[in-house]
């Protein structure tokens, strides 16, 4: 406080000096003025008027220098305040930045709760061939840029499979991505069924849009739990509305780019004929080009074209179905044994309740009940390639029906468990330690419970329930209860799915439906034991 007072006195040293001089003059004036003996003498000397003027002058000077002192002191205070407020303002800015950072983290944490379909976006390799489909592409782009109040909010592009809808969608998305105007692109894929993309579509689109607009992101974080039932107002655009001549021309350009200009030597007439055979289906044209470009048995591209023309000229199934059947026959083979094995392997893949690796599929197949079904699945899969990404609905030589696959998988699961389950399967040092306290439990499970055994433990009941009661299968179930029930429950506990045990056992007891009474009673007893264990 003393230092601050001295600083202020030094600041007003000059005006204080002038004030001091003025005070001395005032004192001298007062002293002279009071020496006059009488009013009359002062009046006679004409001193009254002069004295009044002197007093006013001294008062003005005193006010002037006093105000000067005040101004200097207040100026210093103002500068001090500014000096203090500068850092304070900086601190406030830092605080605001921290608050914004915290809000951003909170927004991202909130948005991360949304299910997001990774890999469901734009695939630039699937766009239309350059300078094809221009008419409908420009129509879609014009719709996107329309701002009228009567413009519909959604455009539905529909048509027969193979018309080229996906290529159009990817092309439009690529155009707008290049312009920095793509809000979101979402694609379904048959080879991603396990990812349940259909359940993530709206969440994924919402998340994509939030990355482009901060206001939208803030709004979205506040209403994540809300959805609307009236999201779609769709003008439908049918692919059938596109001129046949335009479609034919575009397909012809595509075939030409894939075959004639790539050195496969098809004459112009053959290219034109393929375009006519496609009947407006881009997917058929693509498959036809693949069929011709990858010949078998030393056939020339023209001979492959002839084979295709011969097959497609016959009546029967739809255009795409015939193409799929032709390619399957070309890849898999036409013998009865090969077709039977193809259907058997496809049944196993399609009706397995959880995706399995090739090794796990083989391990399960080695336990099938019929000897003719025991072979390496690679006999079929190694030549299939991309065909496994999807199959066409319909009949034909390669139609895959459910058949007895659940019976086969039930036998296989029970026999896999018979070979693989044992006491203390993961070789834990103590049974008094919780699974969560075993540091290397995951490694032990991976080493001792292979994927086919894990599958068998979790899904054998589901396959059994899909069959009618079968005596031979009943014997397998009976042997399971006599020797491996507790080992199975131990495996379920290690796999983290012990809570399913009671339901599984109840399902098996119901499947027996009065048969194998002792085993059925044991199953119901195990249900009670399982329920107690779960609690």
C-alpha positions as CSV (number, residue, x, y, z in Angstrom):
1,X,0.0,0.0,0.0
2,X,2.9,2.4,0.9
3,X,4.6,1.8,-2.5
4,X,1.3,2.4,-4.3
5,X,0.8,5.8,-2.5
6,X,4.4,6.9,-3.2
7,X,3.8,5.9,-6.9
8,X,0.7,8.1,-7.1
9,X,2.5,11.1,-5.4
10,X,5.3,10.9,-7.9
11,X,2.8,10.7,-10.7
12,X,1.2,14.1,-9.7
13,X,4.4,15.8,-8.5
14,X,4.2,18.7,-11.0
15,X,0.6,19.7,-10.3
16,X,1.2,19.3,-6.6
17,X,4.1,21.7,-6.9
18,X,1.8,24.2,-8.6
19,X,-0.8,23.7,-6.0
20,X,1.7,24.4,-3.2
21,X,2.8,27.6,-4.9
22,X,-0.8,28.7,-5.3
23,X,-1.5,27.9,-1.6
24,X,1.4,30.1,-0.5
25,X,0.1,33.0,-2.7
26,X,-3.4,32.5,-1.2
27,X,-2.0,32.7,2.3
28,X,-0.1,35.9,1.5
29,X,-3.3,37.4,0.0
30,X,-5.4,36.5,3.0
31,X,-2.7,37.9,5.4
32,X,-2.5,41.2,3.4
33,X,-6.2,41.5,3.2
34,X,-6.8,41.1,7.0
35,X,-4.3,43.8,7.9
36,X,-6.7,46.5,6.7
37,X,-8.2,48.2,9.9
38,X,-11.6,49.1,8.6
39,X,-14.1,48.4,5.9
40,X,-14.0,52.0,5.0
41,X,-10.3,52.0,4.4
42,X,-10.5,49.0,2.2
43,X,-13.4,50.6,0.4
44,X,-11.5,53.9,0.0
45,X,-8.5,52.2,-1.5
46,X,-10.9,50.4,-4.0
47,X,-9.7,47.2,-2.7
48,X,-13.0,45.3,-2.5
49,X,-13.4,44.8,-6.2
50,X,-9.8,43.8,-6.7
51,X,-9.9,41.4,-3.8
52,X,-13.1,39.6,-5.2
53,X,-11.4,39.1,-8.6
54,X,-8.3,37.8,-6.8
55,X,-10.4,35.3,-4.9
56,X,-12.1,34.0,-8.0
57,X,-8.8,33.7,-9.8
58,X,-7.3,31.8,-6.9
59,X,-10.4,29.5,-6.7
60,X,-10.2,28.8,-10.5
61,X,-6.5,28.0,-10.3
62,X,-7.0,25.7,-7.3
63,X,-9.8,23.8,-9.2
64,X,-7.7,23.5,-12.3
65,X,-4.6,22.0,-10.6
66,X,-6.8,19.8,-8.3
67,X,-8.6,18.4,-11.4
68,X,-5.3,17.8,-13.1
69,X,-4.2,15.7,-10.1
70,X,-7.4,13.8,-10.3
71,X,-7.0,13.2,-14.1
72,X,-3.5,11.9,-13.7
73,X,-4.5,9.5,-10.9
74,X,-7.6,8.3,-12.7
75,X,-5.5,7.8,-15.9
76,X,-3.1,5.7,-14.0
77,X,-5.9,3.7,-12.5
78,X,-7.4,3.2,-16.0
79,X,-4.1,2.0,-17.4
80,X,-3.7,-0.4,-14.5
81,X,-7.2,-1.7,-15.1
82,X,-6.4,-2.2,-18.8
83,X,-3.1,-4.0,-17.9
84,X,-5.1,-6.3,-15.6
85,X,-8.0,-6.8,-18.0
86,X,-5.6,-7.9,-20.9
87,X,-4.5,-11.1,-19.2
88,X,-8.0,-11.6,-17.8
89,X,-9.4,-11.4,-21.3
90,X,-6.7,-13.9,-22.4
91,X,-7.6,-16.3,-19.6
92,X,-11.3,-15.9,-20.5
93,X,-10.5,-16.9,-24.1
94,X,-8.6,-19.9,-22.9
95,X,-11.5,-20.9,-20.7
96,X,-13.9,-20.5,-23.6
97,X,-11.6,-22.7,-25.8
98,X,-11.5,-25.3,-23.1
99,X,-15.3,-25.2,-22.8
100,X,-15.6,-25.6,-26.5
101,X,-13.1,-28.5,-26.4
102,X,-15.1,-30.2,-23.6
103,X,-18.3,-29.7,-25.6
104,X,-16.7,-31.2,-28.6
105,X,-15.6,-34.2,-26.6
106,X,-19.0,-34.6,-25.1
107,X,-20.6,-34.3,-28.6
108,X,-18.3,-37.0,-30.0
109,X,-18.8,-39.2,-27.0
110,X,-22.6,-38.9,-27.5
111,X,-22.4,-39.5,-31.2
112,X,-20.2,-42.5,-30.7
113,X,-23.2,-44.2,-29.1
114,X,-24.8,-44.3,-32.5
115,X,-24.3,-47.5,-34.4
116,X,-22.1,-46.8,-37.4
117,X,-21.8,-49.0,-40.5
118,X,-18.1,-48.9,-41.4
119,X,-17.4,-49.5,-45.1
120,X,-21.0,-48.8,-46.1
121,X,-20.1,-45.6,-48.0
122,X,-19.1,-44.7,-51.6
123,X,-17.2,-47.2,-53.7
124,X,-15.7,-45.3,-56.6
125,X,-14.9,-48.5,-58.4
126,X,-18.6,-49.2,-59.0
127,X,-19.4,-46.0,-60.9
128,X,-20.9,-45.9,-64.4
129,X,-18.6,-46.1,-67.4
130,X,-17.7,-42.6,-68.6
131,X,-20.3,-41.0,-70.9
132,X,-23.0,-43.6,-70.2
133,X,-26.3,-43.2,-68.4
134,X,-25.9,-39.4,-68.9
135,X,-29.6,-38.7,-69.4
136,X,-30.8,-40.1,-66.1
137,X,-27.7,-38.9,-64.3
138,X,-28.4,-35.3,-65.3
139,X,-32.0,-35.7,-64.3
140,X,-31.0,-36.8,-60.8
141,X,-28.5,-34.0,-60.5
142,X,-31.1,-31.5,-61.6
143,X,-33.5,-32.8,-59.0
144,X,-30.7,-32.5,-56.3
145,X,-30.2,-28.8,-57.2
146,X,-34.0,-28.0,-57.3
147,X,-35.0,-25.6,-54.5
148,X,-38.7,-25.1,-55.3
149,X,-41.1,-25.5,-52.5
150,X,-42.9,-28.3,-54.4
151,X,-39.6,-30.3,-54.9
152,X,-39.9,-33.8,-53.3
153,X,-37.3,-34.6,-50.6
154,X,-36.5,-38.2,-51.7
155,X,-36.0,-39.8,-55.1
156,X,-36.6,-43.5,-55.2
157,X,-34.8,-45.2,-58.1
158,X,-36.2,-48.7,-58.6
159,X,-36.1,-51.4,-61.3
160,X,-35.2,-55.0,-62.0
161,X,-32.1,-56.5,-60.6
162,X,-29.1,-55.8,-62.9
163,X,-30.5,-52.6,-64.4
164,X,-27.6,-50.6,-63.0
165,X,-29.2,-48.8,-60.0
166,X,-26.1,-49.2,-57.8
167,X,-23.8,-47.8,-60.5
168,X,-26.0,-44.8,-60.9
169,X,-26.0,-44.2,-57.1
170,X,-22.3,-44.5,-56.8
171,X,-21.7,-42.2,-59.8
172,X,-24.0,-39.4,-58.3
173,X,-22.3,-39.8,-54.9
174,X,-18.8,-39.5,-56.5
175,X,-19.8,-36.4,-58.4
176,X,-21.0,-34.7,-55.2
177,X,-18.1,-35.9,-53.2
178,X,-15.7,-34.3,-55.7
179,X,-17.7,-31.0,-55.2
180,X,-17.5,-31.3,-51.4
181,X,-21.3,-31.6,-51.3
182,X,-21.9,-35.2,-50.4
183,X,-23.7,-35.5,-47.1
184,X,-23.8,-39.3,-46.8
185,X,-23.7,-42.4,-49.0
186,X,-25.0,-45.7,-47.6
187,X,-24.8,-49.1,-49.4
188,X,-26.1,-52.5,-48.4
189,X,-24.0,-55.6,-49.2
190,X,-24.9,-59.3,-49.2
191,X,-21.5,-60.2,-48.0
192,X,-21.9,-58.0,-44.9
193,X,-25.1,-59.6,-43.5
194,X,-23.3,-60.3,-40.2
195,X,-22.8,-56.5,-39.8
196,X,-26.7,-56.0,-39.8
197,X,-26.3,-52.8,-41.8
198,X,-30.0,-52.4,-42.1
199,X,-30.2,-51.6,-38.4
200,X,-27.6,-48.9,-38.7
201,X,-28.7,-46.9,-41.8
202,X,-30.3,-43.9,-40.1
203,X,-27.7,-43.7,-37.4
204,X,-24.9,-43.8,-40.0
205,X,-26.5,-41.1,-42.2
206,X,-27.2,-38.9,-39.2
207,X,-23.6,-39.2,-38.0
208,X,-22.2,-38.4,-41.5
209,X,-24.4,-35.3,-41.7
210,X,-23.2,-34.1,-38.3
211,X,-19.6,-34.0,-39.6
212,X,-20.6,-31.3,-42.1
213,X,-22.6,-29.0,-39.9
214,X,-21.8,-27.9,-36.3
215,X,-25.3,-26.7,-35.6
216,X,-26.7,-30.0,-36.8
217,X,-24.2,-31.9,-34.7
218,X,-25.3,-29.9,-31.6
219,X,-28.9,-30.5,-32.3
220,X,-28.3,-34.2,-33.0
221,X,-26.6,-34.8,-29.7
222,X,-29.7,-33.5,-28.0
223,X,-32.2,-35.7,-29.8
224,X,-30.2,-39.0,-30.5
225,X,-33.0,-41.0,-28.9
226,X,-35.7,-39.5,-31.1
227,X,-36.7,-40.7,-34.6
228,X,-39.5,-39.7,-36.9
229,X,-42.0,-42.0,-38.6
230,X,-42.5,-39.6,-41.4
231,X,-39.0,-39.4,-42.9
232,X,-39.7,-40.3,-46.5
233,X,-41.6,-38.3,-49.1
234,X,-40.6,-40.1,-52.2
235,X,-41.1,-39.4,-55.9
236,X,-40.4,-42.8,-57.3
237,X,-38.2,-42.9,-60.4
238,X,-38.5,-46.2,-62.3
239,X,-35.6,-47.5,-64.3
240,X,-38.2,-48.8,-66.7
241,X,-39.0,-45.1,-67.7
242,X,-35.5,-44.8,-69.3
243,X,-35.6,-45.1,-73.1
244,X,-34.8,-48.6,-74.3
245,X,-32.6,-47.2,-77.0
246,X,-30.5,-45.2,-74.4
247,X,-30.1,-48.3,-72.2
248,X,-29.2,-50.5,-75.2
249,X,-26.6,-47.9,-76.3
250,X,-25.1,-47.6,-72.8
251,X,-24.8,-51.4,-72.4
252,X,-23.3,-51.7,-75.8
253,X,-20.6,-49.1,-74.8
254,X,-20.0,-51.0,-71.7
255,X,-19.6,-54.4,-73.5
256,X,-17.4,-52.7,-76.1
257,X,-15.1,-51.3,-73.3
258,X,-14.9,-54.6,-71.6
259,X,-14.3,-56.9,-74.6
260,X,-13.6,-55.5,-78.0
261,X,-11.3,-52.6,-76.8
262,X,-9.5,-54.9,-74.4
263,X,-8.2,-57.2,-77.1
264,X,-10.7,-60.0,-76.9
265,X,-11.4,-59.8,-80.6
266,X,-15.2,-59.9,-80.7
267,X,-16.6,-58.4,-83.9
268,X,-19.0,-55.4,-83.7
269,X,-21.9,-57.7,-84.6
270,X,-21.3,-59.9,-81.6
271,X,-21.1,-56.9,-79.2
272,X,-24.4,-55.6,-80.6
273,X,-26.0,-59.0,-80.2
274,X,-24.8,-59.3,-76.6
275,X,-26.3,-55.9,-75.8
276,X,-29.6,-57.1,-77.3
277,X,-29.5,-60.3,-75.3
278,X,-29.0,-58.4,-72.1
279,X,-32.6,-57.1,-72.3
280,X,-31.5,-53.9,-70.5
281,X,-29.9,-55.7,-67.6
282,X,-26.4,-54.3,-66.8
283,X,-25.8,-57.1,-64.4
284,X,-26.4,-59.7,-67.1
285,X,-24.0,-57.8,-69.4
286,X,-21.3,-57.7,-66.7
287,X,-21.6,-61.5,-66.1
288,X,-21.5,-62.2,-69.8
289,X,-18.3,-60.2,-70.2
290,X,-16.8,-62.1,-67.3
291,X,-17.8,-65.4,-68.8
292,X,-16.2,-64.5,-72.1
293,X,-13.0,-62.9,-70.7
294,X,-12.1,-66.0,-68.6
295,X,-12.5,-69.0,-70.8
296,X,-12.0,-72.6,-69.8
297,X,-10.6,-75.6,-71.6
298,X,-8.6,-73.5,-74.1
299,X,-11.8,-72.0,-75.7
300,X,-11.5,-68.8,-77.6
301,X,-13.5,-65.7,-76.6
302,X,-15.6,-66.2,-79.7
303,X,-16.3,-69.8,-78.8
304,X,-17.3,-68.7,-75.3
305,X,-19.6,-66.2,-76.9
306,X,-21.1,-69.0,-79.0
307,X,-21.6,-71.2,-75.9
308,X,-23.3,-68.4,-74.1
309,X,-25.5,-67.6,-77.1
310,X,-26.5,-71.3,-77.3
311,X,-27.5,-71.5,-73.6
312,X,-29.3,-68.2,-73.4
313,X,-31.3,-68.9,-76.6
314,X,-33.2,-71.6,-74.8
315,X,-36.4,-71.0,-72.9
316,X,-36.9,-71.6,-69.2
317,X,-35.8,-69.6,-66.3
318,X,-35.4,-65.8,-66.2
319,X,-32.5,-64.1,-67.9
320,X,-30.4,-63.6,-64.8
321,X,-31.2,-67.1,-63.4
322,X,-30.0,-68.7,-66.6
323,X,-26.8,-66.7,-66.5
324,X,-26.1,-67.6,-62.9
325,X,-26.8,-71.3,-63.6
326,X,-24.5,-71.1,-66.7
327,X,-21.7,-69.6,-64.7
328,X,-22.1,-72.1,-61.8
329,X,-22.1,-75.0,-64.2
330,X,-19.0,-73.5,-65.8
331,X,-17.2,-73.0,-62.4
332,X,-18.4,-76.0,-60.4
333,X,-19.0,-78.6,-63.1
334,X,-22.0,-80.4,-64.5
335,X,-21.6,-83.9,-62.9
336,X,-24.2,-85.1,-60.5
337,X,-21.6,-85.7,-57.8
338,X,-20.2,-82.1,-58.1
339,X,-23.7,-80.6,-58.0
340,X,-24.6,-82.7,-54.9
341,X,-21.4,-81.6,-53.1
342,X,-22.0,-77.9,-54.1
343,X,-25.5,-78.0,-52.6
344,X,-24.3,-79.8,-49.5
345,X,-21.5,-77.2,-48.8
346,X,-23.8,-74.3,-49.6
347,X,-26.4,-75.7,-47.2
348,X,-23.8,-75.9,-44.4
349,X,-22.7,-72.3,-45.0
350,X,-26.2,-70.9,-45.4
351,X,-27.7,-72.7,-42.4
352,X,-24.8,-72.4,-40.0
353,X,-26.0,-70.1,-37.2
354,X,-22.8,-68.2,-37.0
355,X,-20.1,-67.6,-39.7
356,X,-17.3,-70.1,-39.6
357,X,-13.9,-70.2,-41.1
358,X,-13.0,-72.8,-43.8
359,X,-11.1,-74.8,-41.2
360,X,-14.0,-74.8,-38.8
361,X,-16.4,-75.8,-41.6
362,X,-14.1,-78.7,-42.4
363,X,-13.8,-79.7,-38.7
364,X,-17.7,-79.8,-38.5
365,X,-18.0,-81.7,-41.8
366,X,-15.7,-84.5,-40.6
367,X,-18.4,-85.3,-38.0
368,X,-21.3,-85.5,-40.4
369,X,-23.5,-88.6,-40.2
370,X,-23.2,-89.8,-43.8
371,X,-19.8,-90.9,-45.1
372,X,-20.5,-89.5,-48.6
373,X,-20.8,-86.0,-47.0
374,X,-17.3,-86.2,-45.4
375,X,-14.8,-84.3,-47.6
376,X,-12.8,-81.1,-47.7
377,X,-15.1,-78.2,-48.4
378,X,-12.3,-76.6,-50.5
379,X,-13.2,-79.0,-53.2
380,X,-16.1,-76.7,-53.8
381,X,-15.0,-73.4,-52.4
382,X,-11.7,-73.0,-54.1
383,X,-13.3,-72.5,-57.5
384,X,-16.2,-70.4,-56.3
385,X,-14.4,-67.1,-55.8
386,X,-16.7,-64.1,-55.8
387,X,-19.8,-66.2,-56.5
388,X,-20.1,-66.7,-52.8
389,X,-21.0,-63.0,-52.3
390,X,-24.6,-63.9,-53.2
391,X,-26.9,-66.4,-55.0
392,X,-30.1,-65.9,-56.9
393,X,-33.4,-67.0,-55.7
394,X,-35.1,-69.6,-57.8
395,X,-34.8,-73.2,-58.8
396,X,-32.5,-75.0,-61.2
397,X,-29.8,-77.6,-61.1
398,X,-27.9,-75.6,-58.4
399,X,-30.9,-74.7,-56.2
400,X,-30.0,-75.1,-52.5
401,X,-32.7,-76.4,-50.2
402,X,-32.5,-76.8,-46.5
403,X,-32.8,-80.6,-46.7
404,X,-31.3,-82.5,-43.7
405,X,-28.6,-79.9,-43.0
406,X,-29.8,-79.3,-39.4
407,X,-29.6,-83.0,-38.7
408,X,-26.1,-83.1,-40.1
409,X,-25.0,-80.1,-38.1
410,X,-26.6,-81.5,-34.9
411,X,-24.7,-84.8,-35.3
412,X,-21.5,-82.9,-36.1
413,X,-21.9,-80.5,-33.1
414,X,-22.5,-83.4,-30.6
415,X,-19.5,-85.4,-32.0
416,X,-17.2,-82.3,-32.0
417,X,-18.1,-81.8,-28.3
418,X,-17.6,-85.5,-27.6
419,X,-14.0,-85.2,-29.0
420,X,-13.2,-81.8,-27.6
421,X,-14.8,-81.3,-24.2
422,X,-13.0,-82.3,-21.0
423,X,-12.5,-81.4,-17.4
424,X,-10.8,-78.1,-16.8
425,X,-10.5,-77.6,-20.6
426,X,-8.5,-74.3,-20.3
427,X,-6.1,-75.8,-17.6
428,X,-6.8,-73.2,-15.0
429,X,-4.7,-73.4,-11.8
430,X,-7.6,-73.0,-9.4
431,X,-11.4,-73.3,-9.5
432,X,-11.7,-70.7,-6.7
433,X,-10.7,-67.8,-9.0
434,X,-13.3,-65.9,-11.0
435,X,-12.9,-66.0,-14.8
436,X,-12.5,-62.2,-14.8
437,X,-9.4,-62.6,-12.6
438,X,-7.6,-64.9,-14.9
439,X,-5.3,-62.5,-16.8
440,X,-4.6,-64.7,-19.8
441,X,-8.1,-66.3,-20.1
442,X,-8.6,-65.1,-23.7
443,X,-5.4,-66.7,-24.8
444,X,-6.3,-70.0,-23.0
445,X,-9.7,-70.0,-24.6
446,X,-8.2,-69.4,-28.1
447,X,-5.7,-72.2,-27.5
448,X,-8.1,-74.8,-26.0
449,X,-11.5,-74.1,-27.5
450,X,-11.2,-73.8,-31.3
451,X,-13.9,-72.1,-33.3
452,X,-15.7,-75.2,-34.3
453,X,-15.9,-76.5,-30.7
454,X,-17.1,-73.0,-29.6
455,X,-19.7,-73.1,-32.3
456,X,-20.8,-76.6,-31.3
457,X,-21.2,-75.7,-27.6
458,X,-23.3,-72.6,-28.4
459,X,-25.5,-73.8,-31.3
460,X,-26.0,-77.6,-31.0
461,X,-29.4,-77.2,-29.4
462,X,-30.6,-74.9,-32.1
463,X,-29.8,-77.5,-34.8
464,X,-31.4,-80.3,-32.7
465,X,-34.6,-78.3,-32.3
466,X,-34.8,-77.8,-36.1
467,X,-35.2,-81.6,-36.5
468,X,-37.9,-84.0,-35.6
469,X,-37.0,-86.6,-33.0
470,X,-34.5,-89.0,-34.4
471,X,-33.4,-92.2,-32.7
472,X,-29.8,-92.1,-33.7
473,X,-29.6,-88.4,-32.8
474,X,-31.3,-89.2,-29.5
475,X,-28.5,-91.7,-28.6
476,X,-25.9,-88.9,-29.2
477,X,-27.9,-86.6,-26.9
478,X,-28.2,-89.3,-24.3
479,X,-24.4,-89.9,-24.4
480,X,-23.9,-86.1,-24.0
481,X,-25.9,-86.0,-20.8
482,X,-24.2,-89.0,-19.3
483,X,-20.6,-87.9,-19.9
484,X,-20.2,-84.3,-21.0
485,X,-23.0,-82.1,-19.5
486,X,-20.8,-80.5,-16.8
487,X,-17.9,-80.1,-19.2
488,X,-20.3,-78.3,-21.6
489,X,-21.5,-75.9,-18.8
490,X,-17.8,-75.2,-17.9
491,X,-17.1,-74.3,-21.6
492,X,-20.2,-72.0,-21.7
493,X,-18.9,-70.2,-18.6
494,X,-15.5,-69.7,-20.2
495,X,-17.1,-68.4,-23.4
496,X,-19.3,-66.0,-21.4
497,X,-22.6,-67.5,-22.4
498,X,-23.6,-69.6,-19.4
499,X,-26.8,-67.6,-19.2
500,X,-28.1,-69.5,-22.2
501,X,-27.7,-72.9,-20.5
502,X,-31.1,-73.1,-18.9
503,X,-32.9,-72.2,-22.1
504,X,-30.9,-74.8,-24.1
505,X,-31.5,-77.6,-21.7
506,X,-35.3,-76.8,-21.5
507,X,-35.3,-76.8,-25.3
508,X,-33.7,-80.3,-25.5
509,X,-36.1,-81.7,-22.9
510,X,-39.0,-80.4,-25.0
511,X,-37.5,-81.9,-28.2
512,X,-37.4,-85.4,-26.5
513,X,-41.2,-85.1,-26.1
514,X,-41.5,-88.1,-23.8
515,X,-38.8,-90.1,-25.4
516,X,-35.7,-91.1,-23.4
517,X,-37.4,-90.4,-20.1
518,X,-34.4,-90.7,-17.9
519,X,-32.4,-88.3,-20.1
520,X,-35.3,-86.0,-20.3
521,X,-35.6,-86.0,-16.4
522,X,-31.9,-85.4,-16.2
523,X,-32.3,-82.4,-18.6
524,X,-34.9,-80.8,-16.4
525,X,-32.8,-81.4,-13.3
526,X,-29.9,-79.7,-15.2
527,X,-32.2,-76.8,-16.0
528,X,-32.7,-76.3,-12.3
529,X,-29.0,-76.6,-11.6
530,X,-28.2,-74.3,-14.5
531,X,-30.7,-71.7,-13.2
532,X,-29.1,-71.8,-9.7
533,X,-25.6,-71.5,-11.2
534,X,-26.6,-68.5,-13.3
535,X,-27.9,-66.7,-10.2
